[in-house]
Amino acid sequence: MAGPENGSAHQLREERHSTWATSDRFVPKNFIRPFVHFSRIEASSGIVLLAAAAAAVVWANSPWSDTYFSLLEERLHLDFLGFHFDESVLHLINDGLMAVFFFVVGLEIKRELVLGDLKDPRAAALPVMAALGGMILPAAIYIALNAGGGPEAIKGWGVPMATDIAFALGIVALLGSKVPSGAKLFLLAVAIADDIGAIAVIAIFYTEDLHAGYLGAAIGVLALVWAASKVNIRSYVVYVPLALVLWYFVLESGIHATLAGVALGFLAPAHPYYAPGQLKARVGAIINQFPLEPDSPALQEHADHEALSLSTIAREAVAPLTRAEHALVGWSSFLIVPVFALANAGVDFRQVSLTDALTSNLALGIAAGLVLGKVIGVSLFAFGAVKLKLGILPRGTGWRHVLGLSAVAGVGFTVSLFITGLAFDDPQLTDFAKVGIFAGSLIAGVLGALLLSRAESPDER
């Protein structure tokens, strides 16, 4: 960032004004830089996610549809040191691969709570309140339409609460400068707060047959992970086996196994071992001893030793949370989530009447929750937070932007499909729910893009 001494005072003020914080200060660099990296990955991964979902629908309705469903039903058996594992391919994807996805989600949430703007209660109030409205209203609409549908149908109330970060950020990325940078940060904060709510809903309301012994063992493993981090054990050789054992214990406990990933994400240290000042001093000391011309074996060995020391210090100058997120976010966005979509988005419309599905209260409740519930809930609660002086809108962001962002938040594809798999055992209800998710997410995405493309910044009026 150029300073005022370079004639960039106007640019400096504009960068200040692009934040959605409640006071006139910079958004911390440790929030902006990860956000830019994360948003670029998530925005582009939305295209891969869409392609995977389309491939699932095509495959499920093709002459080879039997291979699609039979592949997902194939079972994997494993017995190792007294541990027994027997899961279908579908459950392995939903319980196993998605644990990595939720680990990355846990890392993102902790980063925002510890280092980002969600650390400041006043700055966090607006997106948190908006996200709360975006969870309550969709669930209420779904319940109102399905109250008489029986206990199985009513279990889907959590489906329309979700926001898909990849698709949401992808939509605003396509609109470019039409969406102010502060509005994009607001949407990301709302989506992350929504993730916290979704995790709580999954943990509290979609847990069945709790086994106290396995739960106690899982808590014990988490205690070991916490203790290891406190004594500065940084090796993945320690944490990866512990993570696998924790995942197995959580799976057997009755709590959904993906929550093991969330818990590990919350435990990841958010601060580096070496602070910037320590890094500079240690690197300087090594550089001063570094041989400039290692023209002998002894000098070359000395140079190798000093270079390895530099490598170790540089590694420990990056927080484990940041290092893990940087290593895994690409795999999560471009492999795990698309594989999940490929495995869960397939609906055989030859076996399901599209008319019956679209007119069912279950699909209507999900679609209406994702569209009307999100638009009304997010914008109304944001308006209330501003009126109560709990927060202020981002600079350059008007209420039309908020309305458009509220609609974009209704694209609930990935997590909505995930909760669908937890809520319903009946295949027909599952298919109806997927149709509602497709319809609601499509309408919400198009509506949000239209509203945002026509919104004007308050400064432009």
Secondary structure, 3 states (H helix, E strand, C coil): CCCHHHCCHHHHHHHHHCCCCCCCCCCCHHHHHHHHHHHHHHHHHHHHHHHHHHHHHHHHCCCCHHHHHHHHHCEEEEEECCEEEEEEHHHHHHHHHHHHHHHHHHHHHHHHHHCCHHHCHHHHHHHHHHHHHHHHHHHHHHHHHHCCCCHHHHHHHHHHHCCCHHHHHHHHHHHHHHCCHHHHHHHHHHHHHHHHHHHHHHHHHCCCCCCHHHHHHHHHHHHHHHHHHHCCCCCHHHHHHHHHHHHHHHHHHCCCCHHHHHHHHHHCCCCCCCCHHHHHHHHHHHHHHCCCCCCCHHHHHHHHHHHHHHHHHHHHCCCHHHHHHHHHHHHHHHHHHHHHHHHHCCCCCCCCCHHHHHHCHHHHHHHHHHHHHHHHHHHHHHHHHHHCCCCCCCCCCCHHHHHHHHHHCCCCHHHHHHHHHHHCCCHHHHHHHHHHHHHHHHHHHHHHHHHHHHCCCHHHC
